[in-house]
Amino acid sequence: MKTPVIFANWKMNKTLAETRDYFRRFLRPAAKYRGRVEIFILVPPTVLALAADLASGSGIKIGSQDHFWEDFGPYTGEVSAAMVRDCGGEYALVGHYERRHYFHETEEEIQRKAKAALKHQLTPLICIGESVEQRQSGETSHSIRKQMDIIFRDISPDEMVRCQILYEPYWAVGADEPASPEQAQEAHKIIRNEIAGRFGEPVAGRVNILYGGSIRWDNVAQFLGQEDVDGVGVGRAGWNPDSFLKILDVVFSLII
């Protein structure tokens, strides 16, 4: 059994003081998961260096929610992958649905951001999903393949094994109800088969494919029970350390 991967995405939340309070309440109870669960937290750039410093030595890793594809230059308001790494980040989320929806991010831009993350020794967490219309019309497989055609076109097998994939059906992000575990498994299997076809079975077996979309303590076990679900991403339930720990306790109970 792979080590389960669980992450929290703070999105646009947490001041410096709130970040300190979160880790004060989170780190000691989370110590028991070390070496058994891969845990990371995606934070806003304003608290990235602080979060990395607070989590140092704990086994909890820190990552960014977005970055630009260039290392430096006249890109007002942007943060580079080099800056993320310099602040202590180890993971880099790219292509989240909210980036696509609100900022009209394209697969070409996601591809360039993934390559920048790899260049700077970050683990790219690459988001792939489909709309409710695509799901209802039976186009989930086509949508996933089309995205992967662009995002992974210049990725080598060695780079691929350093990536993680987040399947996030757009219709389940921030919703009251997630996709069903069976729907997640179906999509994850498509993604793994696509990786195998492009990079080979050994690579496909090593890449973690995570599910994201309305994960809670009372449904996480159902998702992790699926063959191709290697972990989950937690949104709103990860903003409070107590609710995130409650999810992690359920995950821990599945592996001890």
FENVENGI-V813760 format. One record per residue. RES is the residue in one small letter. OMEGA is omega in degrees with one decimal (999 if undefined). Layout:
res: (RES:RES)
omega: (OMEGA:OMEGA)
//
This chain:
res: (m:k:t:p:v:i:f:a:n:w:k:m:n:k:t:l:a:e:t:r:d:y:f:r:r:f:l:r:p:a:a:k:y:r:g:r:v:e:i:f:i:l:v:p:p:t:v:l:a:l:a:a:d:l:a:s:g:s:g:i:k:i:g:s:q:d:h:f:w:e:d:f:g:p:y:t:g:e:v:s:a:a:m:v:r:d:c:g:g:e:y:a:l:v:g:h:y:e:r:r:h:y:f:h:e:t:e:e:e:i:q:r:k:a:k:a:a:l:k:h:q:l:t:p:l:i:c:i:g:e:s:v:e:q:r:q:s:g:e:t:s:h:s:i:r:k:q:m:d:i:i:f:r:d:i:s:p:d:e:m:v:r:c:q:i:l:y:e:p:y:w:a:v:g:a:d:e:p:a:s:p:e:q:a:q:e:a:h:k:i:i:r:n:e:i:a:g:r:f:g:e:p:v:a:g:r:v:n:i:l:y:g:g:s:i:r:w:d:n:v:a:q:f:l:g:q:e:d:v:d:g:v:g:v:g:r:a:g:w:n:p:d:s:f:l:k:i:l:d:v:v:f:s:l:i:i)
omega: (175.3:171.0:-179.6:-179.6:-179.0:177.1:174.2:176.4:-178.1:-175.8:-176.6:-178.7:171.9:168.9:176.1:-179.3:179.1:177.2:177.6:-179.3:-179.8:-176.9:174.9:-178.6:-170.7:-166.3:-177.2:177.5:-177.2:-176.2:-176.6:-180.0:-172.0:-179.6:-178.7:179.9:174.7:-174.5:169.8:-176.9:179.1:-171.1:175.1:-177.4:-178.6:-179.0:-174.9:-178.5:179.2:-179.6:179.1:179.1:-179.4:-177.5:-176.2:178.3:-176.0:-173.0:175.4:-178.0:-177.3:178.0:179.6:179.8:-179.9:171.9:177.4:-175.1:177.2:-178.3:-180.0:177.0:-175.3:-177.7:-173.0:176.7:-176.9:176.7:-177.5:174.9:177.1:178.3:177.8:179.9:-178.8:178.8:178.7:177.1:178.4:179.2:-179.9:176.3:176.2:173.3:179.0:-178.9:-178.5:173.5:178.2:-172.7:-174.8:-174.1:172.7:-179.8:-176.6:176.4:178.5:178.1:177.7:178.9:-178.8:178.2:177.5:179.0:178.1:178.3:179.3:179.8:-175.3:172.7:170.6:173.5:179.1:172.4:-168.9:-175.1:177.4:179.9:179.3:179.6:178.3:177.9:177.9:177.6:-176.2:-179.6:176.8:-176.7:-179.0:-178.2:-179.8:-179.7:179.8:-179.2:-179.5:177.8:-177.7:176.9:-177.0:-172.7:-174.3:-173.3:-179.7:179.7:178.0:176.1:178.8:177.4:-177.3:-178.3:176.6:-179.5:167.0:-178.6:173.8:172.3:179.1:174.4:-172.4:-177.1:179.3:-178.5:180.0:-178.9:177.3:-178.8:178.2:164.6:175.5:175.9:179.8:176.3:177.5:179.1:179.3:-179.1:179.3:178.6:176.1:-179.6:-178.7:177.6:177.3:177.2:179.5:-179.5:-177.8:-170.5:-179.4:-178.2:-179.3:178.1:-179.1:-180.0:-176.5:-176.6:175.9:176.1:-173.4:175.3:175.5:178.7:174.8:175.8:177.9:-179.8:-174.4:175.7:-174.0:-178.3:-179.8:179.4:-178.9:176.3:179.4:-172.7:-173.6:175.8:-175.0:-179.7:-177.0:170.8:-175.0:178.0:-173.7:-178.5:177.8:-179.0:177.3:-176.6:-179.0:179.9:175.6:177.3:178.8:175.6:-179.8:176.8:177.5:178.8:-178.4:-179.0:-179.0:-173.5:-179.1:999)
//
